[in-house]
Amino acid sequence: MQSISVLWKAPVISSSRCIRGFATVSPGQPRQPQTYIEKVVQKYAVGLPEGKVVRAGDYVMIRPENVMTHDNTGPVISKFKSIGATRILNPQQPVFTLDHDVQNRTAKNLAKYAQIEAFARTHSIDFYPAGRGIGHQVLVEEGYAFPNCLTVASDSHSNMYGGVGCVGTPIVRTDAAALWATGKTWWQVPRMVKVEFTGRLKPGVTGKDVIIALCGFLNQDQVLNAAIEFTGEGVKHLAVDDRLTIANMTTEWGALAGVFPVDGVLLDWYDALLARISGQTFSTAPSAPFTYAIPPPPEHPRINRSRLDVLRSRALAADPGAEYSTHITFSLSSLSPHVSGPNSVKVSTPLAKLEESKIPIQKAYLVSCTNSRASDIAAAAEAIKGKSVAPGVEFYISAASSVVQQDAERSGDWDILIGAGAIPLTPGCGPCIGLGTGLLKEGEIGISATNRNYKGRMGHPNAKAYLASPAVVAASAVNGYISGPASLEGESLQSGVPEFTIKDTQSSQSTSTSSSSNEPLFAGFPSTFSGPMLFAPQDNLNTDGIYPGKYTYQDDITLERQAEVVMENYDVTFASRVASLVKSSSSSGESASSTNATKSGVILVSGYNFGTGSSREQAATALKSAGVPLVIAGSFGDIFKRNAINNGLVCIECPELVADLTAEFAADGQRAGKTISGEATVDTSRNISISMTNGEVLVAGAGKEKKYQNPKPCAFPTNIRTVSSVAQKKVGNSSAHETIRPTNTRDPAIAMKPQCTFDEKRVSVGWDATNWSKFHHIWLRDHCRCPSCFHEITKQRLVDTFDIPKDIHPLKVESTVEGLQVHWPASQAEGPHISVYPWSWLYDNSYDPKFDIPPLVENGPEKILWSSKIMEDPPTVQFKDVMYNDEALYAWLRKIDRFGFSFVQGVPHNTEETEKLARRIGFIRETQYGSFWDFSSDLAHGDTAYTDLELAAHTDTTYYTDPCGLQLFHVLKQSPQGGSTLLVDGFYVASLMRSLHPELFETLTKVRVPTHSAGSEESLYWNGSGRPVLELDRDEVIAVRWNNDDRSVMREYGEGGVEEWYESIRMWNQLLRSADSQVWVPLQPGTAVVVDNHRVLHGRSAFVGQRRMCGAYIGKDEFRSRLAVLAERYGGKGLGSGRSIWHALL
C-alpha cells in the first residue's frame, strides 16, 4: 500500500461544540421524562418548535457531531457534486477513514484513495489513510464518538459508538452528501427498548456470547428498527471492549442504536486512554544543568482533561418514568459460550452442543470492528499459546487499528498468533465484507469473530459461516473443528438456554407518525403502480442477498450492471427473470415506463425485515434499475427504507398479502427462501396494482382477485416531507439509468407550491411548515425581470431603481406553478405591473434567512491539491486537440482550473504556433516585458528571469495591484546543463501550513508585503500598501502572492511583530522547498506548460549555456470567462439554466 500521510488537525474545542443546551418547555409546565437517547437527540436537533420535547416516533432534523465515511467516500463525493455543492459547510464535522478494501493495491484503487485524500486536504477534513484502522474503531480511539454525543456514519455498524455512551446510528450515502453541504439530515427517533442485564458473566463467557445469544434467542424482530438502552446492575461488570462488541452487533439484532450508560467503568476507561495519549511525548521539565525544557504537545482536540471533566459533571441519564416500548431482562450469569450460524445471526447454538458434532473448518478469522481489539487478540493468544494452527486451516488475523496492533505487539500477543501460524492482514475490514485475501470458497466452512455470517458475505454463496468469540475462533483454528479453548470447563460449558424475559411496557409508543392516507401526492408522483408480481418467501432478506458485497466498492459500476447482479446471493435467476418480465410487458404493449398516472414495472413481494444489514445504497438502486419500482414486505429494515426513500424506490408494508402468498407459495408455509416448486423466487402469474391515493392493493390473475386495504407506505409526515422531494421525483423517472435532479431548484426543498403572504414591508414565502423566507417589497420590485425591467439580450437592468417608491406595496401576491406572482400598483411612469419570480431563483437568493445551499458556480469546481506525486499522472493535453476542438479546449481549461497547471504536448517548435495556443485561452496581457515574449539570458529586461541564475519558487508580478493570471511557457531551446522548471502548488503548501502551524499561517494571511519592480529605467512598479502572501475569501485560500526577490522594505509587521513574521516566511520557505512539495521538470521543445499565477509558484534551476523560451501572460478574468462560456456548451450541469434571465450568476 502506498504511503499516505495523515492530515492532522488540532482545532480548538469550544464549549458550544461539546456542550449543547436542551430545548426547554415554558415555565410552569412539567418536563416530560425522556430516555437517555431522547435527551442526546434533543441536544442535536435543530429547528424544533419552542418547548418541543423530543420523543420516540418524532421526525427531527439533526446536526450530528461528526459524520464518518470510509471507502464509500468516493461515491459520496460524486453525490455531493451532483447536488451542485462545492463547499463543506463545517469541515470539522466529516471524518474520512479508508478501511474496507485496503488489501486492494491495484492502480485503480490507489488512485481512488489518493482522490479521497486530495478532497480531504482541499476541504480541510480529518483524514485517516489505509492502514490506520477500521473507521468505527478510529472514531472511538480519536474521540469523534464520545459520550453524550450523536455521531453518524455511512455504515451500518455505527451502532458501535453506543459502547462508549455515544448515540451512533447509520445513515446512507445520499445523507452523507447532504450533511457535508448543509450540516443536517433527517431522522425518525426510533421506539425505545430497555435491555436490563442482571448478574455477571462466568469466566470465559464474553460480550460476543451475549450479543450472539440475544440475536439468536430473541429473533422475532423484538428490537427491529428500535433504539436500545442497556441498563441494570450487570452493566458495571462488562468491560468497555465487551460493550463495544455488543453495541456493534445490535445492528444484526435489528436495532438502529444500542447505547450503554455513562458510568464509572466508562469514565475510568477514558482516564486511562487520556493518560496513554498524554504519555506519548518527549516533553520534559527543566533540569540541571539545562535551563530549557521540551514543551508538551498541544492537547488532543477531542480527548482531553477539560472535556472529561465536563463529562463527569454533566453525564446524562434516563429520567425516572421515561417510556420504553419494550423491557427485556437478560441474565448474564445464565449464559454460556454460544456460536451463531451457519449463515444466519438468527440461529444461536451453545458451544458445548456444536463441539460434540466436531464440525470441520477450513478457515478462521479474527478480524473486524467487532472483535479485533487488544483484549480480543489477547484472548485468542491465550487460547492458542503453545499450539499451532491445524493442517488444512487458514487462520487470518487483522487488528481493528494500527494502535491496537502496536498494543498487541508490545504485549507479545501478536507474536504468539503469528508463531502459531496465523496469517496477518492490514488493519481493515477485508474478509468481513468479502474483500481481499482468504475468502471462503465453495463448500468451505469458516468460523469468524466478525459480525455477519450472511450467505455469500464472506465468500462463495455455497460456503458456510459461523460467528463466535475470539477465543473460540482461535481454539477452532487449532483443533480444526468448531470448539472452545481448554480453559472453558465445567459450568461455563453448559448448553442450556439463557434466562430472559420480554415485556411490552408502552403500547402507545410508536415509530409511526404517518398522517391520513388522503394526503395529496407530490406533483408528478404516480397515482398507481402496477405490474407482474414476484414473491420471494424469505424473512430477513439482507442487503448482501440483494446486492453482494463484492460489488459494493466498485464505484464505477453502472446501473445496468447493478441490475444484472441484483439478488445474486439470494437467487441467481432473479435478475434474468425480472428482465424477461419487463421485456414481455413492453412487447405486449404494457410499457414498463411511467405515464402521468401509472408507473409500471415488476412488483416484488417478500417477508419481514426486508433489507436488513448494511447501509449499501445499491441494494435499493439495483432493484430499481432492474425494473422493480416498488417492493411490498411485511416490514423493512430501516436503513434499507432510508435508501429506498432517498432513491425513489417505493416501499409498502402489507402483512396480509405476505401471509396469503406465504400460505400459497412458500414451502411448508415457511418464509425460508424456498417455494413449493423449489425456487427461491416464484412468478405468481398475477398482476398487482397499488393505488397511491386510497391505499388499495388489487391482486388479479390465475382466476383470483383480491383487494387489500390500508397498507402502510414508508413515507414522511407532512412536517418533514420536503426532504424527500428528490426521491419523489426519482420515482417518476421513466429510465432506470437516468440521473434525476430537481428541475426547479438546486435545493431539493421545493417540492410543492410554497405558501405566500405579505405585510406592509415584506412578502413571506413558506417552503414548508417550518422554513420561511422574507423578501422586502422594494427588493422584489427592483429584481423584476420582465422585458420592460430587464433586457433579455444584454442581461442588464432596465428598471430605474431610484424611481421605485421606497414604500412600494403589492396589491396582491399569488403562489403559481411558475413561481411567486406579485401584482404592483400603477405609478406615474406606468400602469399596473405584474412580476413573476421562479421558486428556485427565490430560494437560491433568499437573504432572510440565507439558506445553506451550495455556492454558485462562479467559484468553479473543487481544487485538487497536489504534491510531488502529481507527476505520476500529471494533467496533460495534446496541442492538436485543444487547438481544433472546443470541447477538448474546455477539458483543458478545467484541468488548469482544478490543478492550477497543465502540460501541452506536441507543440510546434516555434513562437507563432505557441502564441496561437496562448490566444486559445484568452487575450494576451501586455506588460513592461511586452505581449508575447521570446527571450533568453541576455538581460534584455531588468529582471532575474533574463539571467542564467537559479530562481526560487515564486509568483510573477506581485507588484501589480492585479497580478497576471495565467502564464504559458514553452522552451524552444534547452540549455545543455541545468535549466529545469520548478512547479509548487501554493494551495497545497498553504494547507500544510494551516494544519501544522496555524498561527504562522494566520500571519501570512494578515501581514501586507510591499513589492516592487525597478530594474528598468523606463518603469517603476511599486505596490506600496502591499498584499498578504495568502489571500482568503470566506476562510478559503484563493490566491498566493510570493516573490521574496521583489519584496520591498517592510515597516508594518502586524501583532506578532518582526520575529513572528520572519518565522512565518521561514516556515513557508521550508515547506516550499521540501521534496514533497516540489515538482522538477526538464522541459523540452514541444512541451509547453500553463500555470495559474494566483496559485502555482514556479522557478528554475541555474543553467549553463543558451536557453531560449517563449510565452505570455493571460488575464484571469479572460480565462474564467472563456471557461464559463465553454461550460455552457459542454459542461452539462455546469451552469445550470444556460444564459437565461434567471441564470445563477446574474
ROLOGU-730018 format. One record per residue (C-alpha): x, y, z; residue in one letter. Coordinates in steps of 0.02 Angstrom, whole numbers, plus 50000, padded with zeros to 5 digits. Layout:
REM ROLOGU-730018
XYZa...
REM end
This chain:
REM ROLOGU-730018
500005000050000m500705016749954q501125028650094s499785041550125i500075054150262s498775058750392v498145076450384l498195080550571w497175095050634k497025101050811a495535112950815p495115121750975v493685113151061i492415126051108s491085123251237s489745125751106s490365110651012r490405098451157c489055105351272i487385108851192r485865115651279g484205107151289f482605113651215a481525118151363t479685119251394v478875135151450s478915139551636p477635130951742g477495115451633q478245099251699p479545092251580r479095075651503q480265061651557p481505056651423q482615041751391t484495044251377y484415043051188i482975055551177e484005067851280k485515066251166v484435068351011v483675083851092q485425091351102k485745088750918y484015092550848a483825108850751v482295119050708g481215112050847l479665121950894p479855131151058e479525119651204g479605103851098k480235088651193v480945075251079v480085058351096r480125041751007a479205042550842g479635060750808d480385065850642y481775078250677v483165087150585m484815083350670i486535091250660r487665077050719p489355079750800e490265070150663n489875060250506v491065046550452m491275039350278t492545026350227h492905018650056d491185024650005n491825042550016t492125042249828g490285039649784p489795052149919v490935065049836i490035061549672s488345064049754k488985079749839f489455086949670k487855080949586s486795091849700i487825106949650g488815108149811a490615114249810t490955118649991r490885108450151i489795118250271l490765112950427n492445104550388p492585098650569q491035087750550q491565074850417p492895061650451v493635050650314f494335033450358t494945021450224l494665003850288d493614992150180h494664987550028d496394990750099v497134974650029q496744980549853n498374987849787r497824989949606t498225006449524a496355009849511k496045007949698n497605017649745l497035031749631a495325031449714k496135032649886y497255046849827a495755056349759q494855054549925i496385061050016e496525075649896a494705080149926f495015079350113a496525090850101r495605102949989t494175104650112h495195103050274s494325086950326i495095074950452d495795060350353f496425043250410y497305033150274p497265014750234a498135005250372g497625016750514r496175005350555g494325002050539i493345018250543g492245013850691h493745009450798q494655025150743v493165035950790l493175028650965v495065029950985e495105047850921e493585054251017g492415057750871y491235045250952a491095052051129f489865050351274p488315061351271n488595064751084c487705059850924l488845053750784t488295045650622v489185035750488a488815029750314s488995012050378d487765000850469s488934996950615h488965014650681s487895007250820n489575002650896m489815020250964y488475016051092g489795005851183g490525022251245v488865030951278g488785039451108c487185038251009v487825030950847g486655027150704t486875023450520p486495034950375i486695031950190v487755039850054r486455052449999t486255058150180d488135059950198a488235071150045a486825081950113a487685082850282l489295089050203w488325102750113a487085107750248t487715100150412g485995092150438k484975076750398t483295069450448w482965055650572w481435047550643q481775044350827v481535025450847p480465017150975r481425014351137m481854997251207v482634994251378k483774979151395v484174975851577e485684964851616f485704955351780t487094945251860g488834943951785r489684933451653l490564917451701k492424915651661p492684912651476g490994920051426v491144936351331t490174950951262g490154941851095k489204927451175d487954939951246v487514947551078i487534930750987i486274924351114a485194939951101l485154938750911c484804920150914g483524918451054f482594934951032l482464932950845n480674938050810q481044956350772d480804961550953q482014976050929v481784978950742l482104997250699n482185001550884a483455010850990a484115000651136i484705006951304e485684994251407f485404995651593t485444985251751g486694980351883e487524968251762g488164982651654v489504987551780k490294970351760h490514972451572l492164979551512a492114993351382v492764981551248d491304969751283d490104984451273r490814989651105l490574971951038t488774970951099i488334988351034a489164984350867n488044969250837m486434977350891t486404980950704t486224962350669e484914961250806w483904973750702g484124989550804a484605006950744l485605011050900a486225001751054g486865012851193v487695009151360f487635021351505p488995033651550v489585025751714d491145024051820g491825009951714v491755020651558l492455036251642l493915026151713d494225019151539w494335036851469y495515042051608d496675027751558a496525032451375l496955050551413l498455045251516a499055034651371r498845048951246i499695061351363s501145049451388g501545048751202q502775063351209t504595067551242f504135083051340s505225086551492t505395098951634a506955109751653p508335100651746s510125104951787a511255108451704p509985112751567f508845127751586t507665123151444y506295110251431a505415101251290i503655108451294p502175096551291p501225094751129p499515102651106p498155092951197e497135080651097h495725090251011p494365078451073r495055067651215i495725079851343n495555083551527r494355098051510s493145087951405r493215073251525l492925084751673d491375091751588v490805073951553l490975068951736r489985084051793s488625083351659r488395065051616a486625061751555l485465047951613a483695042551577a482355050951681d481295041051803p479685037351714g480465037851540a479435027351420e480055011651332y479035001251211s479844985051272t480784979651428h481934964651408i482874956951554t484344945551519f485324935551646s487184936651610l487574923351739s486464910651649s487424912351487l488694900051415s489774902051259p488724902051101h489034900850914v487994909250781s487524901050617g487774894150494p487394908850380n486194917550498s486344927650658v484574921950698k485234904650741v486194903150904s486844886650973t487774883151136p489594879351101l489514863151201a488204856251082k489144860950924l490784854550995e490034837151005e489724837450817s491544841950778k491064852350628i492664853950524p493264871050468i494444876750332q494594894950380k494564905250540a494524924150556y494984936150696l494574952250603v493324966850602s492754981150711c491764968950819t493134958550899n494904963450849s495374974650994r496864971351107a495854961451233s495164950451093d496894947151024i497484943051200a496064930551224a496474922151058a498324921551103a497934913551270e496894900251183a498214896351053i499794898351156k500994883851134g499974876350992k499904877850803s498534880650677v497854863950619a498384857250448p497154862350313g496554877650411v496954895650368e496854907450516f496784925950466y497064939850592i496894958550574s496924971450713a495494983850723a496764997950707s498615001550698s498545006950880v497794990150930v499134980850832q500504990850919q499754986151087d499634967851038a501424967850975e502024976251134r501144963351243s501814948751140g500064942551095d500284946550911w501894936450900d501044921550985i499714921250850l500964923450708i502084910050783g500614898050787a500354900250600g499084914450590a499104924850431i499184943550465p498184956250365l498224975250360t497074983250489p495434984650397g493804975850354c494414963750221g493614946450236p492174952950344c491494962450194i492044949250069g493554958750002l495364953749983g496294938250040t495614922450119g493784922250068l492754906450089l492714895449936k491264884649878e490894871050004g492064877750137e491614881050319i492304895550416g492174902450592i492414920850624s492424933850761a491564946050643t489774952550650n488904944950499r488804927550427n487524930850291y487514918950145k488884923950023g489514938650126r491234931450165m491454922250003g490504909549900h488614908349924p488804889549947n490024891250091a489504891050274k490004904050403a489874903650592y490174917550718l490984915750889a492094924351016s493964926850981p494464912851100a493284900451017v493874905650844v495704903050894a495344886250977a494384880550823s495864885450713a497004874550819v495824859650831n495204860350652g493394859950705y492194871450798i492734870450979s493204880451132g494874882751220p495354870651356a495044884051486s493174882851457l492674869251577e491264863851688g489914876451722e490424888151583s490104874751454l488294871651500q487154870451350s485534877451421g484524891951356v484974908551441p483664916251554e482724931351488f481024939751494t480114951451374i478764963651421k477884976351312d477794991451425t477095005751320q475935001151179s475665019251134s477475022151091q477645020150905s478835024750769t477415028450652s476825046250641t476095044950469s474565055450438s472995051350345s473035041250186s472165055350094n473645067250095e473965074749922p475295067149812l476785077049752f476635083949577a477205070749454g477105056449579f476215041449503p474465038549568s474615019849535t475975006649525f475604990649430s476424975649351g476784957149366p477074950949543m478574940749603l478634933049776f480244929549872a479724919450026p481114925050141q481114934350305d482674944650343n483184945450161l484764955550191n485724967950086t487084955050049d485734944449971g485024959149874i486704966449819y488314956449850p489694965049948g490994961149817k490184974149704y489884987249837t491534996649819y491644995949630q491255014349618d491155014549429d489895000449415i488445005749305t486605004649347l486434992349204e487724981049287r486874983149456q485274976849375a486194961449312e486844956049483v485354960849593v484844947049715m486314936549656e486684929549829n484854925349858y484274919449687d485454919249538v483964918449419t483104933949488f483894947049375a483574937449215s481794933749269r481414952149302v482224957049137a481134944349046s479554950749129l479994968749088v480334963948907k478724954048889s477714968248965s478474980348840s478174968948690s476354966248741s476054984848745g476104986348934e477504998848941s478674996949088a478915015649097s477865029049178s476365038849123t475715053549219n474545041949314a475365024749318t477105018049349k477305000649278s478614987749320g478904971449411v478234971849590i479234961749716l478414954749873v479444947350014s479374943650201g479804953350358y481324964150394n481694965750209f483364974350175g484134971350346t486024972850354g487224985450283s486985003350227s487434999950045r486365011049937e486474999249789q485254987249873a483914999949827a484635006449663t484964988949594a483154983749619l482524999749540k483744998449396s483174980749360a481394986849335g480664985049510v479885001849556p479014995749714l479314982549848v477984975549964i478514966950125a477904962850298g479154975650365s480774983850312f482474986450388g482565004950425d484205008250336i483545000050177f481965010350192k483045025950207r484005021350049n482385017449959a481615034250004i483175043649951n483245034649783n481405034049737g481085015449767l479345014349844v479115002849995c477414996650056i477064985950210e475604973950182c475684959350305p474024952050244e474654949950066l476294942550129v475314929950234a474214924850086d475694922249969l476634912650104t475184900650127a475024897949939e476814897549878f478084895250021a478754877750053a478004870850214d477154887650238g478814895050299q479724910250232r481424902050222a481954905750043g481084891249958k479444889649864t478394873949845i479174871849673s480934872749745g481314890149678e481954904749781a480774916649691t479104912549613v478174921049472d476414921749543t475664923549368s474674938249435r474654956649411n474604968549556i474024986649563s474374998349708i473435014749723s474395029149799m472825039249827t471735027449930n472995014049980g472074999849894e473054984749833v472224974149699l472924957049652v472164948749498a472574933449394g472564914449394a470694915349413g470804925149575k470564943049628e470754950849799k470864968349871k471924973350019y471514989350111q472605001650205n474364995250175p475695005550262k476815016150150p478575020150206c478445039050193a478675055350285f477365065050380p476955082150311t478075091650430n479665084550355i479145077750187r480065091150091t481715082150119v481035068150012s480595078049857s482105072349757v481605054449792a479825058149741q480455064849575k481545049349553k480015038149571v479285045149412g480895042649314n480495033249155s482285027549131s483115017249266a484795023649207h484465042249207e485085053549345t483615063749409i483875081249478r482565093749535p482045103849384t481515119349476n482915121949602t484665117149653r483995113549827d482805098749849p481715107849974a480455114249845i479255100349801a477555108749806m476955126449777k477525136349928p476325146850030q476455165750019c475825180550120t476305198850134f476265213150256d476725231550248e478565228650209k478865210850153r478215195650061v478395179350157s478635162950064v478375146650159g479395132450086w478695120250214d477935120350387a479495127450470t480545136250337n480025153550277w480925167050179s480515185550185k480805197350039f480625216250052h479415223949929h480725235749859i481935221249833w480655211349736l480175226249627r482005230149593d482285212049536h480825210649418c481435202649257r480015205649139c480515212848968p480205230749024s481285228749179c482705217749118f483465216748945h483345198948883e484855200348768i486065211548862t485565204249031k485565221549108q484335230049222r483125242149135l482065246949283v482605263249363d482905258049543t482765276049601f481025278249527d480345264249637i479385271749785p480275267249945k478605262150021d478025251849872i476725238949920h475975224849814p474125224049777l474155205149796k475325190249787v474955172949718e475785155949725s475805148649550t476665133849469v477865145749381e478325154749540g477855169349652l476715181449558q476655199149626v475405212349567h476085230049587w475045246049587p475095258449443a476355272549454s476595289149364q477765280449240a476705265149202e475085256049234g474855240849346p476345229049338h476485210249365i478115201549412s478435182749418v479925175449513y480345156949491p480325147449656w482075140649629s482785158049600w481945164649756l482565150249861y484355151849799d484335170549829n483445170449996s484295182650114y483115182050264d483615168850305p485065163950196k484925145350166f486355132950172d486435129949985i487985125849883p488955140949824p488575146949648l489535140249503v490695155049482e491775147749619n492205134049496g492475115549528p493405109449680e495285112349676k496355096749678i497875099849786l499455090649737w501195086349793s502685079349700s501705063349667k500675072649538i502005068249410m501425050249416e499925056249315d500085074849277p498685084649192p499155084149009t498325087848842v498835087148660q499125102848556f498125096648406k496625092748515d496475109348605v496855119648451m495505112348341y494155105748458n493205116948577d492625102648686e494435097248709a494845115548747l493515115248883y494285099548958a495995108048957w495375123749043l494525113149175r496175104449210k497015121349232i495605127149346d495665111549455r497535108049462f498225125349433g499305119549289f499345108249136s500625102149011f500295103248824v501215090648716q501535091048530g501755109848518v502675115148359p504415121848399h504085139948352n503395155948425t501955157848302e501045141848350e501425144348534t500625161548527e499085154048443k498995141648586l499015155748714a497645165148622r496525149648628r496345153548813i496055172148803g496805189148766f498665190548794i499055203348928r500385216048883e501605221149019t503285230149030q504015213948958y502945215448801g501475204948748s502115188148683f503895185548744w505345176848661d506865178248773f508495170948832s509785175048967s510295191648891d509635203749023l508565212048891a507465217149036h507995221449212g507365205449289d508225189749356t507185179349237a508305186149098y509875178549178t510535160849198d510345161349387l509275149849492e507515156149526l506685150549686a504825146349687a503845162349660h502335170149578t502525183749448d502035202149450t501705202849637t501985221649621y500405223749516y498765227749602t498075213649492d499455200849460p499445192049293c498265177249292g498955163049186l500695160449114q501165149648968l502975143948948f503735134648801h505595130648796v506175132348617l507985127948658k508515119448818q510215122548893s511465108248894p511595108849082q510275113849210g508765124549174g507435112649242s505745120549280t505075120449458l503225119749500l502465120549675v500605120349720d500435135449832g498715129749891f499435112949945y500835121250042v499595133350119a498535118650177s500055110950260l500475127450341m498705129250405r498685111650477s500415111350554l500695129550602h499015138450610p499705153850698e501055156250566l499765153150429f498705167050502e500195178950496t500385175750310l498555179950283t498625196450376k500315204850357v500415215350199r502015213750098v502545228449987p503405223549823t504245232249676h504955230549502s506315243349472a507615235349358g507185245949207s507485264549193e505875265849093e504715258949226s504465258549414l503115247449485y502845248549671w501435240649771n501735251249923g500205246150025s500635227949993g499595212249995r499665196850109p500595181550047v498975171650061l497315179550014e495745172450094l493925173150045d492675165750169r494145157450257d494745148750099e496405152450015v496015159749844i497695167249793a499555165949831v500685181049805r502505177349843w504155182949769n505485185549901n506635193649773d505395207549738d504975211149920r505185229449971s505655236650140v504305232550267m503805243950409r502235235250473e502275217550540y500615215050624g500265209750802e501605196250803g502985208250761g504585205850660v505105189450738e503455180750705e503425187250527w505155180350490y504705163950574e503165162950462s504095165650298i505485154150357r504225140050381m503365144750218w505025143650127n505435127150212q503805119350153l504025126649978l505745118649967r505255101450035s505425086749917a503595082749949d503055099549877s504215102049729q503995095849551v505535097449441w505285095549254v506665097049122p505525104748990l506005100948811q505455109048647p503715102948603g503035103148781t502255119048848a501595121849022v500225133549081v500165138749265v498905148449367d499975162649433n498755165549575h499075148049641r500585138749570v502325145149606l503655142049476h505535143249468g507045135549382r508745128749418s510305138149363a510965133449192f512485134449082v512415139548900g510975145948798q509155143148844r507755150748740r505975151948800m504375159948737c502715162948819g501385175148876a500265181049016y498375178849003i497165188149116g496255178049249k494585186049206d494805181649023e495195163749071f493665162449185r492535169949052s493155157748921r492915143149038l491145148749085a490605150348903v491295133148860l490455125949015a488775132048949e489085122348788r489945106648851y489815106249039g488075098749054g487545104149227k488995116349238g487985132449233l486275125149256g485005135649164s486075141849020g486075160548981r484285164049033s483755179549127i483675168549283w485455162449260h486295157849425a487665170949400l486545185649360l
REM end
